[in-house]
Amino acid sequence: MTNPVLVALDVPRLDKAESLARRLAPHVGGFKVGLELIMSHGPSAVASIAKLGLPVFADVKLHDIPNTVEASASAMGAHGARWVTAHASGGKEMLRAAVRGLKSGAAEGPVGVLAVTVLTSLDRSDLDATGTKGDVHDQVLRLGRLAAATGAEGVICSPAEVPSLKGISPSLVA
C-alpha cells in the first residue's frame, strides 16, 4: 500500500459511507468499516466499500470460540475485507482460527488479522475488575507477543505502545 492513510467510515448509514468513500478514494490508501455500519447493514457494507478497489479494514473485533471466529473471519474475507480485527484476549487458538478463516474466505491478495490488545478506553482499574493484574502497558505487551506468535499481521493499540511492540516483533503492524 503506497498511502498508509485509512479513513474510518464510522457512520450508521451505508449511503453516507459510500458517498464519503467515493469522494476520498483518490486521496487515501483504504477504509475502515466499523462495527456500527456492519451491524446496521451486514457484511455487505464491507463488500460495497471494497468495490471501490481500495483495501478495507473490517473492524468487527471478533471474540468467540475458535470455530465461530474462523467462520466469521472467512465471511469477512469473502466480502472483501483486507484486514479483520479480533481480540487477542480470546487466546492463541482463537487468533489462529481468525487467521485461517480470513485466508480461506478471501478470493485473492494479501489479508491479515489485526489483534486488539487493550481497548484504549480501559485503564488499570478496569483490568483489575476483569481479573487481569498488572498495568495496561504490560497487558498490551503480553497480548502483542501472543498476536505475533499466532500469525496475526498486526495489533491495535494505543500509539504510546507502538515503540514497545515494535521491540517485541518488528514485523507486526501497529
Secondary structure, DSSP 4 states (H G I P E B T S, - for coil): -----EEEE--S-HHHHHHHHHHHGGG-SEEEE-HHHHHHH-THHHHHHHTTSS-EEEEEEE-S-HHHHHHHHHHHHHTT-SEEEEEGGG-HHHHHHHHHHHHHH--SS--EEEEE-S-TT--HHHHHHTT--S-HHHHHHHHHHHHHHHT-SEEE--GGGHHHHHHH-TTSB-
